[in-house]
C-alpha cells in the first residue's frame, strides 16, 4: 500500500543549533527561502529551542521580527517551533497566563506547528500549552522525550501518548534528543503507538551514534508518517539524517516523499557556503560517537566534564564521574537527560565525586527537583536522599504551575517603557537580564551582533586577534555548549590571563557565561586556610550573599548561593561564630579555594 512520507527540515533551527551553536543569522536564511518554500516540505522548523535566546544574546536580532520575516518569505510552508511546555523557552515554569500569551503571540506572528515537550515527560506540564495552541487554531504536537531506563518502557510511552491524545493533540512526536534510539527499538515503539492511537507519528532523532537514518527507515516501515531531516550540508553528527539521503532512499518505493532531489541539492550547496561563515562555532562532534549507546554519556559531555575536572586538577577522576552519572540519575527516579534535567544530574555527579562524599553538597536544583518543583519523577526517587535534601518540607504532588500566581501584569510593569509591544514583554519574561539589556540597547540604537572571525586563510589557522575569543563547540547529551577562551596580556608581563566562559546552546535552552580563570599568578582573594574560611569547590558566580559583617552564624548555616554549570548551590558556614569579613558581592566570579567569607569563632 502506498503511503507518502512527509518531511520536516530542521536546517533553520535544530541543524545549525546542533552544529553551529545556533548562530545562523536571518540574513543568511532569507536568500534561500524561495527555494525552501518550493520544496514541498510538510514543515520547516524555524523557531524555538535556543534560537530565541541566541537572537537576543548574541545576534542582537529581535526573534519576533525573525519569525515575521520568515513567515513572509515562506508563504507556502508550515512553520514549526519547539516549545518546552510550561517552561516555554526560558529556564523555569511560567504561570498559565504567560504560557497562553506567548503561544497566542507566536501563532499570530507565524507559527503553525507547536512541538510541545516536558523534560520530565510529565504530561501535566503540557496541558496548558496544548490548550492554548488549540485555541489559536494551530497544530499541537505532543512529544515523548525518548530515553532508556528500567521505567521507560514501550508501554509507558504508549500510555503517555494516550494521555496526550486525550488532551487533544493533533500528532505525536518521538523526540530522541541524545541519539539513543536504535532501529529495532524505534520500529517497536512506532508500531505500538500506531496501534494504540489514531494520530500521525513523527520521528526526530539526532545522528550522534550514526544510526538515525536506520531508525527512520524502521519507523517508516512500522507506520510512522513524518521524519525530521536536515539538509546535507548541516546534517549528521549531532544533527539529523540528511534530507537528500532520506529522499533518495525512499524514492521509487511506496514511501516516496515526492520531493525534488535536484532542488534539495541546490539548497545543500547554498548552506555548504554559508556554513563556512560560522566556522568559529563548529562543533567538534560532527562524526559518529557510539559511546552514548553504552553509558548515555556522549563524547561531548565527556569533553565538557574533562574541562571542568582539569580546572580542579582532577582529570584522573573522570572515570568516577562517568560512573556516578547513572547512579545520580537512578537516585532521582531516572529523568530523561534533556534540559534542565541533564544539567541537574551531571552537575550533582560532578559535586559528588569532587567533594569526596556523595551528596555532601546538594545543588538547589536537586532540592527543587526532589520537592516536585519540576514535576513528577518518572520512577521512584531515593527517599533517604529526598529527606537529606529537603528535610520535612512538603513534597509537591500537584502540577507545579498550579502554585504560581498570574504574573503577566507584573512582567509588563517590570519591562516598563522599554517594551513597545506585548512581544517585548514576553522577550523580557523569557530572559529578564539579557532581555532587558537587548531592549535597552535597541532603545539606545547600540545593538551590535557578536563579531564573526575571518574564514581561515587556507593554512587551517583562523585569523584571530588579541582579545578575541577562541571558541569551541561541544555536544553534551544532545545539547551544545560553546567554550570561549580569551587570552589577554603579554608573556613578558610574567603572566597571561585566560578567561573561560561556557555558554550552553542546548536542545532547548542557552546558558549564560559562567566563570573566569586566571593562570600564572595569584588572584585577588587569598586561599582558604583557617577553619572559618568559607570557600567553594567549583568555579562560578555569586548569586546571593546571605550574611553581612557582624552576623552570628552556626555551622551548616547557608551564607552564600553560588552558580556553577547553571546550577545553584548553597555554601555553608564551617564553624559557629561571627562573620568577620565578606569578600564577595552578588555577580562576582569566584574560583575554588578562595576565601569568600571569614568567620571568627
Protein Blocks (a to p, Z undefined) as FASTA:
>chain_A
ZZddddddfklmmmmmmmnoopacfklmmmmmmmmmmnopabdcfegjjlmmmmmmmnop
afklmmmmmmmmmmmbccddddehjnommmbdcdfklmmmmmmmmmmnopabdcdddfkl
paklmmmmmmmmmmnopacdddddddddfklcfklmmmmmmmmmmnopabdcdddfkopa
cfklmmmmmmmmmmmpccdddddddfklopmmmmmmmmmmnopabdcdddfklgghjlcc
dfklmmmmmgoiaklgoiafklmmmmmmmmmmmmmmmmmmpcfblbccfklmmnopafkl
mmmmmmmmmmnopmmmmmmmmmmmmmmmmmnoppacddfklmmmmmmmmmmmmnopghkb
ccfklmmmmnopnoccfbdcdfklmmmmnomaccdfbdfklmpccfklmmmmmnmmmlmb
fklmmmmmmmmmlmmmmmmmmmnopaccdddddddehlopacddehiacdddddeehiac
ddddddedjfklopacdddddddddfkbccddfbdcdehiacfbdcdfbfklccdfbdcd
dfbdcbdehiacdehiafbdcdeehiacddddfbgcddfbdcbdehiacdehiafbdcdZ
Z
